[in-house]
C-alpha cells in the first residue's frame, strides 16, 4: 500500500509539472524593445556603408517540389560580375564572355557592350536587383530597409526567434502593391542590427530569403557589415518546381573611392541609343552625372 501511494504521488507530481510547462509562456530570446529602436539600429548599419567594390557570383536553379527528383543540371541564370557602388551610383561589369558593363547615376542607366551603347531613363538605383547584394539585406523594395519599415502603417514586432544560431526580432508589416501580402523580417541586434531572413507571403506564392553577413574593418577603423552569401526560394502554388537563387560575395572592399568607375570612356560626341526616344543622341546630351570622391551613406539606397 505504501509503495502504491509513493508511486501515485510521483506520478501526480510529474503530471503537475507537465501541466505547468504546457501553460508556461515560451522564454523570450531577446528583451522587449520597440520598433523605433530597431529602425534606428538598422539605419546605423545602412549609413555605415558608404561605398564598396566586390566580386559577385549569382545563379538560379529550377528545383522540383518532389525532392526525390534531381534538380536541373545547370542553372538557367548564372553570371559573375564586378560590382562598385557609392551614393546613388551603381556599376556592374559582367565577367566572362562579352564583358558588358552597366552603370547608373540614379537617373540614367548606361549599357555598354562591344557592339552598342544604349541608355535608359528609368530612375534605377541598381541595374541588376537580384544579383546586387544590397538587395539581400540593406535595401527592400528599392529603398533602405529602415525607410521601408518606417513608411508602412502596420509595422510591429511579433516576437523573437533563433535563426541559424542568431537571436532575432520578428517584424511583421505590409506590402504597398499587394494588400493581401504579409511581409516578415528577422533582424538580429547582435554586434550591429542586420537582416538575417525575410519572407513575402500570399495565398498563391511565397518568397523567402536568408543571408549571411561578414564584418569588415575600414581604413578609419570603423566596422562595416555586408552580405557574404544569400539563398532565396520562390514558390508558387500549383507549380511543380520552385526557383532557388544564390548569391556569393568575395573580395569586398568597403568605403573606398569608386569615382573612377563612373567616368565612361566616351567622347562627348559618341552616339548613344536612347531607348525612350528610340533615336541616337550624342553622349553629352544624356546628362550623365559623374561621382565625386565623397560618397553618401546607406550604400546607394534612396
C-alpha positions as CSV (number, residue, x, y, z in Angstrom):
1,X,0.0,0.0,0.0
2,X,2.8,2.4,0.9
3,X,4.6,1.6,-2.3
4,X,1.5,2.3,-4.4
5,X,0.9,5.6,-2.6
6,X,4.5,6.6,-3.3
7,X,4.3,5.7,-7.0
8,X,1.0,7.6,-7.2
9,X,2.5,10.7,-5.6
10,X,5.4,10.7,-8.0
11,X,3.1,10.3,-11.0
12,X,0.9,13.1,-9.7
13,X,3.9,15.4,-9.3
14,X,5.2,14.5,-12.8
15,X,1.8,15.3,-14.3
16,X,1.6,18.6,-12.4
17,X,5.0,19.7,-13.8
18,X,4.0,18.7,-17.3
19,X,0.8,20.7,-16.9
20,X,2.7,23.7,-15.6
21,X,5.1,23.5,-18.5
22,X,2.3,23.3,-21.0
23,X,0.8,26.5,-19.8
24,X,4.0,28.4,-19.3
25,X,4.8,31.2,-21.6
26,X,7.7,30.5,-24.0
27,X,11.0,32.0,-23.0
28,X,11.8,35.3,-24.8
29,X,15.1,35.0,-26.7
30,X,15.6,38.8,-26.6
31,X,14.4,41.5,-24.2
32,X,11.4,43.5,-25.1
33,X,12.0,46.6,-27.3
34,X,10.2,49.0,-29.6
35,X,10.1,49.4,-33.3
36,X,11.9,52.7,-33.2
37,X,14.9,51.2,-31.5
38,X,15.2,48.5,-34.3
39,X,14.7,51.1,-37.0
40,X,17.5,53.3,-35.5
41,X,19.8,50.2,-35.4
42,X,19.1,49.3,-39.0
43,X,19.6,52.9,-40.1
44,X,23.0,53.0,-38.4
45,X,24.1,49.8,-40.2
46,X,22.9,51.2,-43.5
47,X,24.6,54.6,-43.0
48,X,28.0,53.0,-42.1
49,X,28.1,51.5,-45.7
50,X,29.1,54.4,-47.9
51,X,30.6,52.7,-51.0
52,X,32.2,49.4,-52.0
53,X,33.8,47.1,-54.5
54,X,33.0,43.4,-54.7
55,X,33.1,40.4,-56.9
56,X,29.6,38.8,-57.1
57,X,28.5,35.3,-58.2
58,X,24.8,34.8,-58.8
59,X,23.0,31.8,-60.1
60,X,19.4,30.4,-60.2
61,X,18.0,26.8,-60.4
62,X,14.6,25.3,-61.0
63,X,14.1,22.7,-58.3
64,X,11.3,20.1,-58.1
65,X,8.9,20.1,-55.2
66,X,9.5,16.3,-55.3
67,X,12.8,16.1,-53.6
68,X,13.4,12.6,-55.0
69,X,13.7,14.1,-58.5
70,X,17.1,15.6,-59.4
71,X,17.3,19.4,-60.0
72,X,18.2,20.9,-63.3
73,X,21.7,20.1,-64.3
74,X,22.7,23.7,-65.0
75,X,21.5,27.0,-63.6
76,X,19.2,28.8,-66.1
77,X,20.8,32.1,-65.0
78,X,24.5,32.2,-63.9
79,X,27.0,35.1,-64.0
80,X,29.9,36.6,-62.2
81,X,30.3,40.4,-62.0
82,X,32.4,43.2,-60.6
83,X,30.2,45.5,-58.5
84,X,31.0,49.0,-57.4
85,X,28.7,51.5,-55.7
86,X,28.6,54.8,-54.0
87,X,25.8,57.2,-53.2
88,X,23.2,56.8,-56.0
89,X,25.7,55.3,-58.4
90,X,26.0,51.6,-59.3
91,X,28.4,49.9,-61.6
92,X,28.3,46.3,-62.8
93,X,30.8,44.7,-65.2
94,X,29.9,41.2,-66.3
95,X,32.9,38.9,-66.3
96,X,33.5,36.3,-68.9
97,X,32.3,36.2,-72.5
98,X,31.1,39.6,-73.7
99,X,32.2,41.6,-70.6
100,X,29.4,44.1,-71.0
101,X,29.0,47.0,-68.5
102,X,26.1,48.7,-66.8
103,X,26.4,51.9,-64.9
104,X,23.7,54.0,-63.3
105,X,23.9,57.5,-61.7
106,X,20.4,57.2,-60.1
107,X,18.6,58.7,-63.1
108,X,20.4,57.4,-66.2
109,X,21.5,53.9,-66.9
110,X,24.2,53.3,-69.5
111,X,24.5,49.8,-71.1
112,X,27.9,49.4,-72.8
113,X,28.8,46.4,-74.8
114,X,31.4,45.7,-77.6
115,X,28.7,46.5,-80.2
116,X,26.3,49.0,-78.8
117,X,25.9,51.8,-76.2
118,X,22.3,52.4,-75.0
119,X,20.8,54.4,-72.2
120,X,17.6,54.2,-70.2
121,X,15.9,56.9,-68.2
122,X,14.1,54.8,-65.6
123,X,15.5,56.2,-62.3
124,X,17.2,52.9,-61.4
125,X,19.1,52.7,-58.2
126,X,20.5,49.3,-59.1
127,X,20.7,47.9,-62.6
128,X,20.6,44.2,-61.5
129,X,18.3,44.0,-58.5
130,X,18.5,40.2,-57.9
131,X,22.3,40.0,-58.2
132,X,23.1,43.1,-56.2
133,X,24.0,42.1,-52.6
134,X,22.5,45.3,-51.1
135,X,19.0,43.9,-52.1
136,X,19.6,41.0,-49.8
137,X,19.9,42.9,-46.6
138,X,20.4,46.7,-47.0
139,X,17.5,47.5,-49.2
140,X,14.0,46.3,-49.6
141,X,11.6,47.4,-52.5
142,X,14.2,49.9,-53.9
143,X,14.8,51.7,-50.6
144,X,16.7,51.1,-47.4
145,X,15.0,48.6,-45.1
146,X,14.7,51.1,-42.3
147,X,12.9,53.6,-44.6
148,X,10.6,50.8,-45.9
149,X,9.5,49.8,-42.4
150,X,9.1,53.4,-41.3
151,X,6.7,54.1,-44.1
152,X,4.4,51.2,-43.5
153,X,1.4,51.9,-41.3
154,X,1.2,48.5,-39.7
155,X,4.8,47.6,-38.7
156,X,5.0,45.7,-35.5
157,X,7.3,43.3,-33.5
158,X,5.5,39.9,-33.2
159,X,8.2,38.0,-31.2
160,X,11.7,36.7,-31.3
161,X,13.2,33.6,-32.9
162,X,16.5,31.9,-33.3
163,X,17.7,31.8,-36.9
164,X,21.0,29.9,-37.6
165,X,22.2,30.5,-34.0
166,X,21.3,34.2,-34.0
167,X,18.5,35.6,-31.8
168,X,16.3,37.8,-34.0
169,X,13.3,40.1,-33.5
170,X,10.5,39.2,-35.9
171,X,8.9,42.2,-37.5
172,X,5.7,42.0,-39.5
173,X,4.4,44.6,-41.9
174,X,2.5,45.1,-45.2
175,X,3.5,45.4,-48.9
176,X,2.3,48.6,-50.7
177,X,1.4,47.0,-54.0
178,X,-0.4,43.9,-52.6
179,X,-2.9,44.4,-49.7
180,X,-3.2,40.6,-49.3
181,X,0.5,40.1,-48.7
182,X,2.3,39.6,-45.4
183,X,6.0,40.6,-45.1
184,X,8.2,39.5,-42.2
185,X,11.7,40.3,-41.3
186,X,14.1,38.6,-38.9
187,X,16.5,41.2,-37.6
188,X,19.4,40.4,-35.2
189,X,20.7,43.1,-32.8
190,X,24.0,41.2,-32.1
191,X,27.1,43.2,-33.0
192,X,25.0,45.6,-35.1
193,X,21.4,45.4,-36.4
194,X,21.1,43.5,-39.7
195,X,18.6,41.4,-41.6
196,X,19.0,37.6,-41.4
197,X,15.8,36.5,-43.1
198,X,12.8,37.9,-44.9
199,X,9.5,36.4,-46.1
200,X,7.0,37.6,-48.6
201,X,3.8,35.5,-48.4
202,X,0.4,35.5,-50.2
203,X,-2.2,32.8,-50.7
204,X,-0.6,31.9,-54.0
205,X,3.2,32.5,-53.6
206,X,6.0,32.7,-51.1
207,X,9.4,34.3,-51.4
208,X,11.9,33.7,-48.7
209,X,15.5,35.0,-48.3
210,X,18.2,34.1,-45.9
211,X,21.6,35.7,-45.8
212,X,25.0,35.6,-44.0
213,X,26.9,38.7,-43.2
214,X,30.6,39.5,-42.7
215,X,32.1,42.4,-40.7
216,X,34.8,44.4,-42.4
217,X,37.2,47.0,-40.9
218,X,37.7,50.2,-42.9
219,X,40.9,52.2,-43.0
220,X,39.4,54.5,-40.4
221,X,38.9,51.6,-38.0
222,X,35.1,51.5,-38.4
223,X,33.4,48.1,-38.7
224,X,31.0,47.7,-41.6
225,X,28.6,44.8,-42.2
226,X,28.0,43.5,-45.7
227,X,26.2,40.4,-47.1
228,X,28.6,37.5,-47.7
229,X,26.1,34.9,-49.0
230,X,22.4,34.6,-49.6
231,X,19.9,31.9,-50.6
232,X,16.3,32.6,-51.8
233,X,13.4,30.3,-52.5
234,X,10.4,31.4,-54.7
235,X,7.4,29.0,-54.6
236,X,4.1,29.3,-56.5
237,X,1.1,27.3,-55.6
238,X,0.2,24.7,-58.2
239,X,3.7,24.7,-59.8
240,X,5.8,21.5,-59.9
241,X,9.0,23.4,-59.4
242,X,10.3,26.3,-57.4
243,X,13.1,28.8,-58.1
244,X,16.3,28.8,-56.0
245,X,18.6,31.8,-56.1
246,X,22.1,32.0,-54.6
247,X,24.4,35.0,-54.3
248,X,28.0,34.8,-53.1
249,X,30.2,37.8,-52.4
250,X,34.1,37.9,-52.3
251,X,36.9,40.4,-52.3
252,X,34.7,43.1,-50.8
253,X,36.3,46.5,-50.1
254,X,34.1,48.8,-48.0
255,X,34.1,52.6,-48.1
256,X,36.7,53.2,-50.8
257,X,36.9,55.7,-53.6
258,X,34.9,54.3,-56.5
259,X,34.6,57.5,-58.6
260,X,36.7,56.2,-61.4
261,X,34.1,53.5,-62.2
262,X,31.6,56.3,-63.2
263,X,33.7,58.1,-65.8
264,X,32.7,56.4,-69.1
265,X,35.5,56.4,-71.7
266,X,33.2,58.1,-74.2
267,X,33.7,61.3,-76.1
268,X,31.1,64.0,-75.9
269,X,30.1,63.2,-79.5
270,X,29.8,59.4,-79.0
271,X,26.5,58.2,-80.3
272,X,24.2,56.6,-77.6
273,X,20.9,54.9,-78.4
274,X,18.2,56.4,-76.3
275,X,15.6,53.7,-75.7
276,X,13.0,56.1,-74.6
277,X,13.0,58.3,-77.7
278,X,14.2,55.5,-80.0
279,X,16.9,57.6,-81.6
280,X,20.7,58.1,-81.3
281,X,21.9,61.2,-79.4
282,X,25.4,62.4,-78.5
283,X,26.7,61.3,-75.1
284,X,26.9,64.9,-73.9
285,X,23.1,65.2,-74.3
286,X,22.0,62.4,-71.9
287,X,23.1,64.4,-68.8
288,X,25.4,61.8,-67.2
289,X,26.5,62.7,-63.7
290,X,29.9,61.6,-62.6
291,X,30.6,60.6,-59.0
292,X,32.8,62.8,-56.8
293,X,35.3,61.2,-54.4
294,X,32.9,61.8,-51.5
295,X,30.2,59.2,-51.1
296,X,26.8,59.2,-49.4
297,X,25.6,56.7,-46.8
298,X,23.3,53.6,-47.0
299,X,25.2,52.0,-49.9
300,X,23.3,53.9,-52.5
301,X,19.8,53.5,-51.2
302,X,17.1,56.0,-52.0
